[in-house]
Amino acid sequence: MQKRLNIRISGLGGQGAVTSAHLLAMAANKDGKFAISNPFFGAEKRMAPAESYARIGSERIYDRGEIVYPEVIMVYHPQVITMGKSYTMPFYSGIKRDGLVIINCSEPLLSQDDVKTLEDLNVGVFYIDATKVALEVAGTELSSNMAMIGALAGITKVVTLQALDLAIQDRFGKKYVASGGTATLDEAIKKKFAKKEQLLAKNMATVTKAYEMGAVWAETHASLVAS
C-alpha cells in the first residue's frame, strides 16, 4: 500500500457515510495501520448532504478535517451528482491523478465533460449498485454502505476482509456509543434484524460480495490506486 490513502465519502443523511469512514478506520487499526476518520455535515436529517473522511496509512497521521485532495472518492447516492447534493462541487473536485471514484448506481451518470476530465487524470470510475447488493444479500438497503466499503477494499486492498469483519463486530456487536443521527441510524439497522448475530453475518456477507465484485473489476483496471 502507498504511504497514505485519503478517502472522501459523499452521500445523503441516513446512508451511513459517517459509519463507513469509522469502520474503515477501525479496520485499518485492526490491520496494524494508522487511521483517522471524521464527519462533516450540516443538518442531521435524512437526505441532507453528508460527507465523511478516512485517512489510512503506514505512518502516524496528525491532520484532520476535510480532505481536499483525495485519492478515492465514494459517492453513496446519485443525487450527489445529478442534483449537486454535495459540499464539494463538482463532486470529484481535488481528485488526484490515478485516483479512484466509486459510485453507487447501476448505470453511468457522468457528463461527457466530467468523463473527459477524469480520463485526463487517469481516474478509474467503478459503478456498483450497492443498494441492490444490500437488498439481495442483507435484505435491507441500510446495508448499502457495507457494499460500498466492501467494493473499496476489494479494489484498493487498503484493509483486509478479516479486519472489516472485526470492525463490524466491534461496531454492531458490542456496546459502541454513537451520537446524534449516527446513533439513530445504528439503531434502525439493528431493528432490521431479529438477532445480533444475523446482523453481523448479513453485513459481512454484503461486504464480501461487494469486495469480490470490486476485486474482479480491479483486475482489468491496472492503473487504479495501488494497494
Secondary structure, 3 states (H helix, E strand, C coil): CCCEEEEEEEEECCCCHHHHHHHHHHHHHHCCCEEEEEEEECCCCCCCEEEEEEEEECCCCCCCCCCCCCCEEEECCCHHHHCCCCCCCCCCCCCCCCCEEEEECCCCCCCHHHHHHHHHCCCEEEEECHHHHHHHHCCCHHHHHHHHHHHHHHHHCCCCHHHHHHHHHHHHHCCCCCCHHHHHHHHHHHHCCCCHHHHHHHHHHHHHHHHHHHHHHHHCCCCCCCC
